[in-house]
Amino acid sequence: MNALTRCLETYWSSSIGKKLVVALTGIVLVLFLAGHLVGNLVVFMGPEPFNQYAYFLHHMLHGMGIWAFRIVMLVMVTAHIVATIALTRQNRAARQAYEYKATIQASKSSRTMILSGLTILAFVIYHMLHFTARVGNEYNSLARYKTTIHGVEGEVHNAWQMVIDGFNWWPASLFYVIAMTLLCSHLMHGVGSIFQTIGLRTKKSEGLIKQISIGYALFIWLGFISIPLAIILGFGR
């Protein structure tokens, strides 16, 4: 075992190391959510802009860009979950000798974060199987959409119709809304924790950071649930 490996192992075994991993991966995931939401909201602009947007995502860097991005995000999500679970277990073990009220409350808060996080993970897997791998549906056989790409007329996959059809099935929309609600509950605590871990949370800034956390979580929640709710109510029919 070389010096670098020993250093990384020592750092990971400490609570500070795990907290930093959670914070850094959390920053990446928070930024991803904002970008993903903006892209998803293009669906309200109609099939032409949304299908061109989907085509761009799946063909950037000759199709390698989207896979490189997926791999990076998979690493971020995995590291975030593993570090969070390890940190929670470490904190819980350290508190076993001090069973007083404040400790019990903190433990409940940690369990809530873990449960909501695992539920969100289950949703992400379902969402990827539903729209990315297209398992158990006929989205690959949807009629192609005629459009102009780089000045040349052609046909692309009708991603817009895929979204409309997918959310017209109310169980999928309900699961989506529940998952987004849990995600935003997770964010209200998580965003504030990021500021605290990187040393930007003080008594003076605590109130502002709390407002930022709530505001960001509300923005993400309203944005994401607006799509399935609008489709259930008739958008795109």
JOGIBEL-V773999 format. One record per residue. PSI is psi in degrees with one decimal (999 if undefined). OMEGA is omega as a letter, one per 20 degrees, with the letter a starting at -180 (* if undefined). D_CENTER is the distance of its C-alpha to the mean C-alpha in whole Angstrom. Layout:
# JOGIBEL-V773999
psi=PSI omega=OMEGA d_center=D_CENTER
psi=PSI omega=OMEGA d_center=D_CENTER
This chain:
# JOGIBEL-V773999
psi=120.0 omega=a d_center=35
psi=174.9 omega=a d_center=35
psi=-39.1 omega=a d_center=35
psi=-43.9 omega=r d_center=31
psi=-43.5 omega=r d_center=30
psi=-38.4 omega=r d_center=32
psi=-44.6 omega=r d_center=30
psi=-39.5 omega=r d_center=27
psi=-41.7 omega=r d_center=28
psi=-42.5 omega=a d_center=29
psi=-42.2 omega=a d_center=26
psi=-35.6 omega=a d_center=24
psi=-17.9 omega=r d_center=26
psi=152.6 omega=r d_center=26
psi=-32.3 omega=r d_center=24
psi=-43.4 omega=r d_center=24
psi=-44.6 omega=r d_center=22
psi=-41.7 omega=r d_center=20
psi=-38.7 omega=r d_center=19
psi=-39.6 omega=r d_center=19
psi=-44.8 omega=r d_center=16
psi=-43.4 omega=a d_center=14
psi=-47.2 omega=a d_center=14
psi=-43.4 omega=r d_center=14
psi=-33.6 omega=r d_center=11
psi=-40.0 omega=r d_center=10
psi=-45.7 omega=r d_center=11
psi=-44.2 omega=a d_center=10
psi=-36.7 omega=r d_center=6
psi=-43.3 omega=r d_center=7
psi=-38.7 omega=r d_center=9
psi=-43.4 omega=a d_center=7
psi=-43.2 omega=r d_center=5
psi=-45.2 omega=r d_center=9
psi=-41.0 omega=r d_center=10
psi=-39.4 omega=r d_center=9
psi=-46.5 omega=r d_center=10
psi=-42.9 omega=r d_center=13
psi=-42.6 omega=a d_center=13
psi=-35.4 omega=a d_center=13
psi=-13.3 omega=r d_center=15
psi=-20.7 omega=r d_center=18
psi=-30.8 omega=a d_center=19
psi=-14.0 omega=r d_center=21
psi=-8.7 omega=r d_center=23
psi=174.5 omega=a d_center=24
psi=-37.3 omega=a d_center=24
psi=-57.2 omega=r d_center=26
psi=-39.4 omega=a d_center=23
psi=-41.7 omega=r d_center=20
psi=-33.8 omega=r d_center=22
psi=-37.6 omega=r d_center=23
psi=-45.2 omega=r d_center=20
psi=-39.7 omega=r d_center=18
psi=-43.0 omega=r d_center=22
psi=-45.7 omega=a d_center=21
psi=-42.2 omega=a d_center=17
psi=-4.6 omega=a d_center=19
psi=1.7 omega=r d_center=22
psi=140.6 omega=a d_center=22
psi=40.9 omega=r d_center=23
psi=35.5 omega=r d_center=25
psi=-9.8 omega=a d_center=22
psi=-25.2 omega=a d_center=21
psi=-45.6 omega=a d_center=19
psi=-35.1 omega=r d_center=16
psi=-37.7 omega=r d_center=17
psi=-41.9 omega=r d_center=17
psi=-41.8 omega=r d_center=13
psi=-40.0 omega=r d_center=12
psi=-44.2 omega=r d_center=14
psi=-45.5 omega=a d_center=13
psi=-35.3 omega=r d_center=9
psi=-41.7 omega=r d_center=11
psi=-43.0 omega=a d_center=13
psi=-46.2 omega=a d_center=10
psi=-45.3 omega=a d_center=8
psi=-47.1 omega=r d_center=12
psi=-39.7 omega=r d_center=13
psi=-45.5 omega=a d_center=11
psi=-47.2 omega=a d_center=12
psi=-45.1 omega=a d_center=15
psi=-38.4 omega=r d_center=16
psi=-45.5 omega=r d_center=15
psi=-44.0 omega=r d_center=17
psi=-41.5 omega=r d_center=20
psi=-41.4 omega=r d_center=20
psi=-43.7 omega=r d_center=20
psi=-39.9 omega=r d_center=23
psi=-43.7 omega=r d_center=25
psi=-39.3 omega=a d_center=25
psi=-40.0 omega=r d_center=26
psi=-36.7 omega=a d_center=29
psi=-23.3 omega=a d_center=30
psi=-7.9 omega=a d_center=30
psi=-30.1 omega=a d_center=32
psi=-3.7 omega=a d_center=36
psi=74.5 omega=a d_center=35
psi=75.7 omega=r d_center=34
psi=173.0 omega=a d_center=34
psi=-49.5 omega=a d_center=33
psi=-37.9 omega=r d_center=30
psi=-42.5 omega=r d_center=29
psi=-41.4 omega=r d_center=29
psi=-42.6 omega=r d_center=26
psi=-39.5 omega=a d_center=24
psi=-41.2 omega=r d_center=24
psi=-41.4 omega=r d_center=23
psi=-42.4 omega=r d_center=20
psi=-42.8 omega=r d_center=19
psi=-36.6 omega=r d_center=19
psi=-42.8 omega=r d_center=17
psi=-42.1 omega=r d_center=14
psi=-47.6 omega=a d_center=15
psi=-43.6 omega=r d_center=15
psi=-38.3 omega=r d_center=12
psi=-42.3 omega=r d_center=10
psi=-35.6 omega=r d_center=12
psi=-41.7 omega=r d_center=12
psi=-40.3 omega=r d_center=8
psi=-42.9 omega=r d_center=9
psi=-40.0 omega=r d_center=11
psi=-42.6 omega=r d_center=10
psi=-43.1 omega=r d_center=8
psi=-45.6 omega=r d_center=11
psi=-43.9 omega=a d_center=13
psi=-41.2 omega=r d_center=11
psi=-41.8 omega=r d_center=12
psi=-35.6 omega=a d_center=15
psi=-53.1 omega=a d_center=16
psi=-26.9 omega=a d_center=15
psi=-56.0 omega=r d_center=15
psi=-21.2 omega=r d_center=18
psi=47.8 omega=r d_center=19
psi=135.5 omega=r d_center=21
psi=19.1 omega=r d_center=23
psi=178.9 omega=a d_center=23
psi=30.2 omega=a d_center=25
psi=-28.7 omega=r d_center=23
psi=-21.0 omega=a d_center=25
psi=7.9 omega=r d_center=28
psi=148.4 omega=r d_center=27
psi=140.6 omega=r d_center=30
psi=151.8 omega=a d_center=29
psi=125.7 omega=a d_center=29
psi=129.1 omega=a d_center=31
psi=-179.7 omega=r d_center=30
psi=121.2 omega=a d_center=31
psi=119.2 omega=a d_center=30
psi=39.4 omega=r d_center=31
psi=2.8 omega=a d_center=34
psi=129.6 omega=r d_center=35
psi=137.8 omega=a d_center=35
psi=-171.2 omega=a d_center=33
psi=142.1 omega=r d_center=30
psi=166.2 omega=r d_center=27
psi=136.3 omega=a d_center=24
psi=73.6 omega=a d_center=24
psi=-34.7 omega=r d_center=20
psi=-46.6 omega=r d_center=21
psi=-31.7 omega=r d_center=23
psi=-42.9 omega=r d_center=20
psi=-44.2 omega=a d_center=18
psi=-48.6 omega=a d_center=21
psi=-38.8 omega=a d_center=22
psi=-43.8 omega=a d_center=19
psi=-6.2 omega=r d_center=18
psi=-16.6 omega=r d_center=22
psi=107.5 omega=a d_center=22
psi=-33.7 omega=r d_center=21
psi=-37.1 omega=r d_center=20
psi=-41.9 omega=r d_center=17
psi=-40.1 omega=r d_center=17
psi=-45.7 omega=r d_center=17
psi=-39.0 omega=r d_center=15
psi=-46.9 omega=a d_center=12
psi=-42.9 omega=r d_center=13
psi=-44.9 omega=a d_center=14
psi=-40.9 omega=r d_center=10
psi=-34.3 omega=r d_center=9
psi=-44.1 omega=r d_center=12
psi=-39.2 omega=r d_center=11
psi=-44.6 omega=a d_center=8
psi=-29.8 omega=r d_center=10
psi=-40.1 omega=r d_center=12
psi=-41.8 omega=a d_center=11
psi=-37.8 omega=a d_center=10
psi=-33.6 omega=r d_center=14
psi=-41.1 omega=a d_center=15
psi=-42.4 omega=a d_center=12
psi=-42.7 omega=r d_center=13
psi=-37.0 omega=r d_center=16
psi=-33.8 omega=r d_center=17
psi=-47.7 omega=r d_center=15
psi=-39.8 omega=a d_center=18
psi=-43.0 omega=a d_center=21
psi=-39.5 omega=a d_center=20
psi=6.4 omega=r d_center=21
psi=20.1 omega=a d_center=24
psi=-0.1 omega=a d_center=23
psi=116.0 omega=r d_center=23
psi=176.9 omega=r d_center=27
psi=-35.7 omega=a d_center=29
psi=-37.6 omega=a d_center=30
psi=-6.5 omega=a d_center=26
psi=-43.8 omega=a d_center=25
psi=-43.9 omega=r d_center=25
psi=-42.8 omega=a d_center=24
psi=-38.5 omega=r d_center=20
psi=-42.0 omega=r d_center=20
psi=-39.9 omega=r d_center=20
psi=-43.8 omega=a d_center=18
psi=-47.0 omega=a d_center=15
psi=-43.8 omega=a d_center=16
psi=-43.6 omega=r d_center=17
psi=-45.2 omega=a d_center=13
psi=-40.6 omega=r d_center=12
psi=-40.8 omega=r d_center=14
psi=-46.6 omega=r d_center=14
psi=-44.4 omega=a d_center=10
psi=-51.5 omega=a d_center=11
psi=-40.4 omega=a d_center=15
psi=-48.9 omega=a d_center=13
psi=-43.1 omega=a d_center=11
psi=-16.9 omega=r d_center=14
psi=-29.8 omega=a d_center=16
psi=-57.4 omega=r d_center=16
psi=-35.3 omega=r d_center=17
psi=-42.3 omega=r d_center=19
psi=-39.6 omega=a d_center=21
psi=-41.8 omega=r d_center=21
psi=-34.9 omega=a d_center=23
psi=-0.7 omega=r d_center=25
psi=-5.2 omega=r d_center=26
psi=133.7 omega=r d_center=25
psi=-4.4 omega=a d_center=25
psi=999 omega=* d_center=28
